[in-house]
Amino acid sequence: MVGGHDASSGESALDAAPDAVLALRSADGDSTAFGVLVRRHISVMRAYAWRLTGSQADASDAVQEALITIWRKLPELEDPDRVRGWMMRIVSSRSFDLIRARRPHDDITDVDPADRDDSGPERRAESSSAMRALAAALRQLPETQRQCWVLREVGGESYDEIAEHLGTTTAAVRGALARARATLVTTMEEWR
């Protein structure tokens, strides 16, 4: 207890606050509000960064760098109602910075022990090969198509949310997704 108040009570009161309120409070230096905002969106930020970078280690680095940038630049945010899209653009930017800077390497941290099953080594090898093929196919997509596909298929974002994140129109998102899906269907045909 601090000053007669339970420190966690302020956090639980913020759990129901809209993103815009959390963004405004965070911009004023409220680290508790920032923590709630981050916890609310960290899963989609990590998934998005992982799909963009193809590496859990790089995704983790990109998200960490993005969070530092987000905290520092929150006072500059013009529309707090669009904080989620703004944060995702920063994650995207940091992810692509890492992609440009890194050297090709095999990342042993990309193997998730939780993904293992008892269906045998042949099935695991096939599944692993399919995931590598999908990752390679995603890397071949133009940046906008890849971003749209990842936000929709991994992040579960609506077309409007994707348009907001990428600063484009819903129609452009629909077109990019259609082209990305068509390319991926053709590329991944052998894995059906």
C-alpha positions as CSV (number, residue, x, y, z in Angstrom):
1,M,0.0,0.0,0.0
2,V,1.3,3.4,-0.9
3,G,-0.2,6.5,0.8
4,G,-3.2,4.5,2.0
5,H,-4.0,3.3,-1.5
6,D,-3.4,-0.1,-3.0
7,A,-1.1,0.4,-6.1
8,S,-2.9,-2.2,-8.1
9,S,-6.3,-0.5,-7.6
10,G,-5.3,2.3,-9.9
11,E,-4.2,-0.2,-12.5
12,S,-7.5,-2.2,-12.3
13,A,-9.5,1.1,-12.6
14,L,-7.5,1.8,-15.8
15,D,-8.2,-1.7,-17.3
16,A,-11.6,-0.5,-18.5
17,A,-10.4,2.8,-19.8
18,P,-10.5,3.4,-23.5
19,D,-7.2,3.5,-25.4
20,A,-7.5,7.2,-26.0
21,V,-7.7,7.9,-22.2
22,L,-4.7,5.6,-21.6
23,A,-2.7,7.4,-24.4
24,L,-3.5,10.8,-22.9
25,R,-2.5,9.8,-19.4
26,S,0.6,8.0,-20.8
27,A,1.6,11.2,-22.7
28,D,1.4,13.0,-19.4
29,G,3.9,10.5,-17.9
30,D,1.5,8.0,-16.3
31,S,3.6,4.8,-16.5
32,T,0.7,2.8,-15.0
33,A,-1.6,3.8,-17.9
34,F,1.2,3.0,-20.3
35,G,1.6,-0.4,-18.8
36,V,-2.2,-1.1,-19.3
37,L,-2.0,0.2,-22.9
38,V,1.0,-2.0,-23.6
39,R,-0.5,-5.1,-22.1
40,R,-3.7,-4.6,-24.1
41,H,-1.8,-4.6,-27.4
42,I,1.4,-6.4,-26.8
43,S,0.2,-9.8,-28.3
44,V,-0.7,-8.3,-31.6
45,M,2.4,-6.2,-31.7
46,R,4.6,-9.3,-31.1
47,A,2.7,-11.4,-33.7
48,Y,2.9,-8.6,-36.3
49,A,6.6,-8.0,-35.7
50,W,7.3,-11.8,-35.9
51,R,5.5,-12.1,-39.2
52,L,7.3,-9.1,-40.6
53,T,10.8,-10.1,-39.4
54,G,10.4,-13.9,-39.6
55,S,12.3,-14.2,-36.3
56,Q,11.1,-14.3,-32.7
57,A,14.4,-12.7,-31.6
58,D,14.1,-9.9,-34.1
59,A,10.4,-9.4,-33.3
60,S,11.2,-9.1,-29.6
61,D,13.9,-6.5,-30.4
62,A,11.6,-4.6,-32.7
63,V,8.8,-4.5,-30.2
64,Q,11.2,-3.4,-27.4
65,E,12.5,-0.6,-29.6
66,A,9.0,0.3,-30.6
67,L,7.9,0.6,-27.0
68,I,10.7,3.0,-26.2
69,T,9.8,5.1,-29.2
70,I,6.1,5.0,-28.3
71,W,6.7,6.1,-24.8
72,R,9.0,8.9,-25.9
73,K,6.7,10.1,-28.7
74,L,3.3,9.8,-27.0
75,P,3.1,13.5,-26.3
76,E,3.3,14.1,-30.1
77,L,0.3,11.9,-30.8
78,E,-2.3,14.0,-32.6
79,D,-5.3,11.7,-32.3
80,P,-5.4,9.6,-29.2
81,D,-8.4,7.7,-30.6
82,R,-6.0,6.2,-33.2
83,V,-3.3,5.2,-30.8
84,R,-3.4,1.5,-31.7
85,G,-2.8,2.2,-35.4
86,W,-0.1,4.7,-34.5
87,M,1.7,2.1,-32.3
88,M,1.4,-0.6,-35.0
89,R,3.0,1.8,-37.5
90,I,6.0,2.2,-35.1
91,V,6.2,-1.6,-34.7
92,S,6.2,-1.9,-38.4
93,S,8.9,0.7,-38.9
94,R,11.2,-0.8,-36.2
95,S,10.6,-4.3,-37.7
96,F,11.7,-3.2,-41.2
97,D,14.6,-1.3,-39.7
98,L,15.8,-4.6,-38.2
99,I,15.2,-6.5,-41.4
100,R,17.3,-4.0,-43.4
101,A,20.1,-4.1,-40.8
102,R,20.3,-7.8,-40.0
103,R,22.5,-10.4,-41.8
104,P,20.8,-13.6,-42.8
105,H,21.1,-16.3,-40.1
106,D,19.2,-19.2,-38.7
107,D,17.4,-18.3,-35.5
108,I,17.3,-21.3,-33.1
109,T,14.8,-19.3,-30.9
110,D,12.2,-19.7,-33.6
111,V,11.6,-23.2,-32.5
112,D,8.7,-23.2,-30.0
113,P,8.6,-26.3,-27.8
114,A,4.9,-25.7,-27.3
115,D,4.4,-26.4,-31.0
116,R,5.6,-29.9,-30.7
117,D,3.1,-32.7,-30.8
118,D,3.3,-36.5,-30.7
119,S,2.3,-37.1,-34.3
120,G,5.8,-38.2,-35.2
121,P,8.9,-36.7,-36.7
122,E,7.6,-36.9,-40.3
123,R,4.6,-34.7,-39.5
124,R,6.7,-32.2,-37.5
125,A,9.2,-32.0,-40.4
126,E,6.3,-31.4,-42.9
127,S,4.7,-28.8,-40.7
128,S,8.1,-27.0,-40.2
129,S,8.8,-27.1,-43.9
130,A,5.3,-25.6,-44.6
131,M,5.9,-22.8,-42.1
132,R,9.3,-22.0,-43.7
133,A,7.7,-22.0,-47.1
134,L,4.9,-19.6,-45.9
135,A,7.5,-17.4,-44.3
136,A,9.5,-17.3,-47.5
137,A,6.3,-16.6,-49.5
138,L,5.5,-13.8,-47.2
139,R,8.9,-12.2,-47.6
140,Q,8.4,-12.2,-51.4
141,L,5.2,-10.2,-51.1
142,P,5.4,-6.4,-51.6
143,E,5.6,-4.6,-48.2
144,T,2.0,-3.3,-48.2
145,Q,0.5,-6.7,-49.2
146,R,2.6,-8.4,-46.4
147,Q,1.5,-5.9,-43.8
148,C,-2.1,-6.2,-44.8
149,W,-2.0,-10.0,-44.7
150,V,-0.2,-10.1,-41.3
151,L,-2.6,-7.6,-39.7
152,R,-5.6,-9.5,-41.0
153,E,-4.6,-13.1,-40.7
154,V,-2.3,-12.9,-37.6
155,G,-3.6,-9.8,-35.9
156,G,-7.3,-10.3,-36.7
157,E,-7.7,-6.7,-37.6
158,S,-10.7,-5.4,-39.5
159,Y,-10.2,-3.8,-42.9
160,D,-10.9,-0.4,-41.4
161,E,-8.3,-1.0,-38.7
162,I,-5.7,-2.0,-41.2
163,A,-6.5,1.0,-43.3
164,E,-6.0,3.2,-40.2
165,H,-2.7,1.4,-39.3
166,L,-1.3,1.8,-42.8
167,G,-2.7,5.3,-43.5
168,T,-4.6,4.1,-46.6
169,T,-8.2,3.4,-47.6
170,T,-10.3,0.3,-46.9
171,A,-10.6,-0.3,-50.7
172,A,-6.8,-0.3,-51.0
173,V,-6.5,-2.8,-48.1
174,R,-9.1,-5.1,-49.7
175,G,-7.2,-5.0,-53.0
176,A,-3.8,-5.6,-51.3
177,L,-5.2,-8.5,-49.3
178,A,-6.8,-10.1,-52.4
179,R,-3.5,-9.9,-54.3
180,A,-1.5,-11.2,-51.3
181,R,-4.0,-14.1,-50.8
182,A,-3.9,-15.0,-54.5
183,T,-0.1,-15.0,-54.6
184,L,0.1,-17.1,-51.4
185,V,-2.5,-19.6,-52.7
186,T,-0.4,-20.1,-55.8
187,T,2.9,-20.2,-54.0
188,M,1.6,-22.6,-51.3
189,E,-0.2,-24.9,-53.7
190,E,2.1,-27.9,-53.0
191,W,1.3,-27.7,-49.3
192,R,-2.4,-28.3,-49.7
